[in-house]
Amino acid sequence: MLLGLMLCGHVHSQNIFKGGTGDGYATAQVFQLPNMPGIFNGGGSDGNAVSMFEQPTAGPGIYNGGGADGYASAQFDLPATAIGIFSGGAGDGWSSSEGSNVLVDLFCSALLEGPYAPGQQLMNDGLRSAGVLPLSEPYTALGYPQFAGGGGETTNTMLLAITGSTAIVDWVRLELRDATNPAIVVATCQALVRRDGSIVNGSGSSLLRFGVPIGGSYYLVVRHRNHMGCMTAAPILFSGVVPSIGFSGTSTVTYGTDARKVSGTASLLRTGDVSGDHRLQYTGGGNDRDLILLKVGGTSPNNIAMGYWREDVNLDGIVKYTGTGNDRDPILVNVGSTLPNSVRLEQVP
């Protein structure tokens, strides 16, 4: 769905938005800008301002939602800087040829160490092959907060049926963070990473959309439920040209020190954060290793557990504590195999 931003202003504006039947302009969590010009023209079944009606900067009660949309109701005050008061229906939300797309879009790629096969320069798709990948993103249920309309993303069985180098590996999470304080998450988007590292939305499109307007700068973070996340070293300006951010290569500079693991020409997100506390720990209280042992049965370390589990460090659909391909050893390697008491911290504020 294409989306646009409702802008207030005067009749001589160049930023004119035209609604289609059953449409919706700005989505929830998009900022209403107070002083930008714009003329609104209602479509057939919605409840926009009448044709050529000028929206005052702080005028009350001029929108009345129709059956297919979700605009402010009659007599509802439209504050000059209100957040998230419009909710688009199915249809459009596009600016005319005199305007532009106003939501942040980007292309992105990333590689996960757990399933990565250096000889192929691809990740394995064990979770998909085992039929355990969920159709809904797992991050909301894991307690990750969602912002600007993120959360609840879904996919379909047709996309998960694709094989080869573009087969789906797992769900990942992308975050836009404040340019002056990167500890503040502004917007989120859950998507799917393919074997070749390309990230797509639940429909298979590589164009990833966030519910915030263009014109600002944001740090970009990529996360996975049991890998160490990483963040761009500097904010990215989103000005209308869709950027492409390749966390999978060595050319993209990341925040902090040694944030990714280099394997030849590839950069990988480090695996082993089973507890989700943004650190890798092999021994001591709160370590990641013990959770793997507990998942297979605690007193029976040679057991296995099959399914979609956070303890499955290499993402093959099987949790193993001992033997070839076990999920414990990668944690030890990442903290330093000769220094098992070390702790590695994620390089995201």
Secondary structure as GFF3:
##gff-version 3
##sequence-region A 1 349
A	DSSP	beta_strand	16	18	.	.	.	ID=ss1
A	DSSP	beta_strand	39	41	.	.	.	ID=ss2
A	DSSP	beta_strand	53	54	.	.	.	ID=ss3
A	DSSP	beta_strand	103	109	.	.	.	ID=ss4
A	DSSP	beta_strand	116	117	.	.	.	ID=ss5
A	DSSP	beta_strand	122	123	.	.	.	ID=ss6
A	DSSP	alpha_helix	126	129	.	.	.	ID=ss7
A	DSSP	alpha_helix	157	160	.	.	.	ID=ss8
A	DSSP	three_ten_helix	164	166	.	.	.	ID=ss9
A	DSSP	beta_strand	168	178	.	.	.	ID=ss10
A	DSSP	beta_strand	185	194	.	.	.	ID=ss11
A	DSSP	beta_strand	199	200	.	.	.	ID=ss12
A	DSSP	beta_strand	208	213	.	.	.	ID=ss13
A	DSSP	beta_strand	217	224	.	.	.	ID=ss14
A	DSSP	beta_strand	227	231	.	.	.	ID=ss15
A	DSSP	beta_strand	236	237	.	.	.	ID=ss16
A	DSSP	beta_strand	244	246	.	.	.	ID=ss17
A	DSSP	beta_strand	261	263	.	.	.	ID=ss18
A	DSSP	beta_strand	266	268	.	.	.	ID=ss19
A	DSSP	beta_strand	279	281	.	.	.	ID=ss20
A	DSSP	alpha_helix	289	296	.	.	.	ID=ss21
A	DSSP	beta_strand	304	306	.	.	.	ID=ss22
A	DSSP	beta_strand	318	320	.	.	.	ID=ss23
A	DSSP	alpha_helix	329	335	.	.	.	ID=ss24
A	DSSP	beta_strand	343	345	.	.	.	ID=ss25
###
